[in-house]
Amino acid sequence: MLAPLIYIFNLLFLLSVSYQKSPTVHLSFMMNSTDVSYAALPSVENVLTDKITEKDARTEIIRQFFSKYNSPLEPYAKYIVHEADIYNLDYRLLPAIAMQESNLCKKAPILSYNCWGFGIYGKKITRFKNYKEAIATVTKTLANAYKDNGLETPEQIMTKYTPSSNGSWAYGVSHFMNLLQ
């Protein structure tokens, strides 16, 4: 008995409130009008899009890897991917070798910019002017002297790059490459 009274009271209250705010406001169920309003859909110009490509992700993966280990190679992440693309090498190979050989340049010969153990044996140390030159030289050598001769995996590369290794070099490089996926 009380419910119908509350319903009628609320209906009358809503009608009076809507009439007081604006005499032209009507409840939709009480309107008998043929006026129809349409809202325009947003245009294509108002839509924000973002595209992340695999190439962008590769650079960021390497940059974060270098950053995590506080490597001076961090600013060269994009350059490493660029050089790997030029020679169609796995972008993870250079960072993985640098981690295996010098703990990402922390144990490289002073002022050699040689984080890859490249041409270092006995008392001989191959030195570069800067990291860019080192990256370009090591990448080109891995492509021309290794990949072009069928040496592409860490196990295959090890046979020429560090032939005295018992397999631990290839294992380490493979491990670091897997971290960069």
Secondary structure, DSSP 4 states (H G I P E B T S, - for coil): -HHHHHHHHHHHHHHHHHHHH-TT---GGG---------PPPPGGG-------HHHHHHHHHHHHHHHTT-TTGGGHHHHHHHHHHTT--TTHHHHHHHHHHTTTTTSPTT----S-TT-BTTB----SSHHHHHHHHHHHIIIIIGGGT--SHHHHHHHHSTT--SHHHHHHHHHHHHT-
